[in-house]
């Protein structure tokens, strides 16, 4: 495995679904499920790890539910919460339903691309603000 493949795996893991989540691609961590979302307010891509051993809550029907809140870095003044709720089957192997408030699910493959684009855009906006400040002085 090459360096770039290792980096891609470290940044996004392996997605087994196109629903914004997937099992970990890191060896025996079958208990890890990654979720990837994009903030509706600022467009920042976010990701979080779900520990399938501890995070899910058992429902009355024997299925499992997980609720996560993700907040961006705040470096660019967006503190919008993105709420993700996933409903897993009894074996915690398959997502039966998902709901996202304040954002949208993205795939693990989209995450590094969108993150790079988002950082480029934020750097461009910061440069524009700095140039405008210099013009004013």
C-alpha positions in Angstrom: 0.0 0.0 0.0 1.4 3.4 -1.0 1.6 6.5 1.1 -1.4 8.2 -0.6 -3.5 5.0 -0.1 -2.6 5.0 3.6 -3.4 8.7 3.9 -6.8 8.3 2.1 -7.6 5.4 4.4 -6.7 7.4 7.5 -8.8 10.4 6.4 -11.9 8.6 5.3 -11.8 5.0 6.2 -13.8 2.6 4.0 -17.4 3.3 3.3 -19.6 0.3 2.7 -22.6 2.5 1.9 -23.3 5.7 0.0 -25.2 7.1 2.9 -22.4 9.0 4.6 -21.2 6.3 6.8 -19.4 3.0 6.9 -17.4 0.5 8.8 -13.9 1.3 9.8 -11.2 0.3 7.3 -8.7 0.0 10.1 -8.0 -3.7 10.8 -10.0 -5.3 13.5 -12.0 -2.2 14.5 -15.3 -3.7 13.3 -17.0 -1.9 16.2 -16.3 1.5 14.6 -18.8 3.2 12.3 -17.9 6.5 10.6 -20.4 9.2 9.7 -19.6 12.1 7.3 -21.8 15.2 7.0 -21.6 18.6 5.5 -22.8 21.7 7.5 -25.8 23.4 5.9 -24.8 26.8 7.2 -21.1 27.1 6.2 -20.5 24.0 4.1 -17.8 22.5 6.3 -17.4 18.8 6.0 -17.4 17.0 9.3 -16.9 13.5 10.5 -17.4 11.5 13.7 -16.7 8.0 14.9 -19.5 5.9 16.4 -18.3 3.2 18.9 -20.9 0.5 18.2 -20.0 -1.1 21.6 -21.0 2.0 23.7 -22.8 4.6 21.7 -26.0 2.9 20.6 -29.1 2.8 22.8 -31.4 -0.3 22.7 -34.9 0.4 21.4 -38.0 -1.5 22.6 -38.1 -3.5 19.3 -34.5 -4.8 19.8 -32.9 -2.4 17.3 -30.3 0.3 18.2 -30.3 4.1 17.9 -27.4 6.5 17.9 -27.6 10.3 18.1 -24.5 12.4 17.5 -24.1 16.2 17.4 -21.2 17.5 15.3 -19.9 21.1 15.5 -17.3 22.6 13.1 -14.0 23.9 14.3 -15.4 27.4 14.7 -12.3 28.9 13.1 -14.5 30.7 10.6 -17.3 31.6 13.2 -19.8 28.8 12.3 -20.8 27.0 15.4 -23.8 25.3 13.8 -24.7 21.9 15.3 -25.4 19.1 12.9 -27.5 16.4 14.5 -27.2 12.9 13.1 -29.5 10.1 14.2 -28.9 6.5 12.9 -31.2 3.5 13.5 -29.3 0.2 13.3 -30.6 -3.4 13.0 -30.4 -5.8 15.9 -26.9 -6.9 15.0 -25.7 -3.3 14.6 -24.5 -4.2 11.1 -26.9 -2.3 8.9 -28.3 1.2 9.1 -32.1 1.0 8.7 -32.8 4.7 8.8 -30.9 8.0 9.1 -31.9 11.6 9.8 -29.7 14.7 9.7 -30.7 18.1 10.9 -28.5 21.2 10.1 -26.6 19.4 7.3 -26.5 16.5 4.9 -24.8 13.1 4.8 -21.9 12.8 2.4 -19.8 9.7 1.6 -16.4 8.8 3.0 -15.0 9.3 -0.5 -16.5 12.8 -0.8 -15.2 13.9 2.6 -11.5 14.6 1.8 -12.3 16.2 -1.5 -14.9 18.5 0.1 -12.7 19.3 3.0 -9.8 20.4 0.7 -12.2 22.5 -1.3 -13.6 24.1 1.9 -10.2 24.9 3.2 -9.2 26.5 -0.1 -12.4 28.6 -0.1 -11.8 29.7 3.5 -8.2 30.7 2.6 -9.3 32.6 -0.4 -11.9 34.5 1.7 -9.3 35.2 4.4 -7.0 36.7 1.7 -9.8 38.8 0.4 -10.6 40.2 3.8 -6.9 40.9 4.5 -6.6 42.7 1.1 -9.8 44.8 1.9 -8.4 45.7 5.3 -5.1 46.8 3.7 -7.0 48.9 1.1 -8.9 50.7 4.0 -5.6 51.7 5.8 
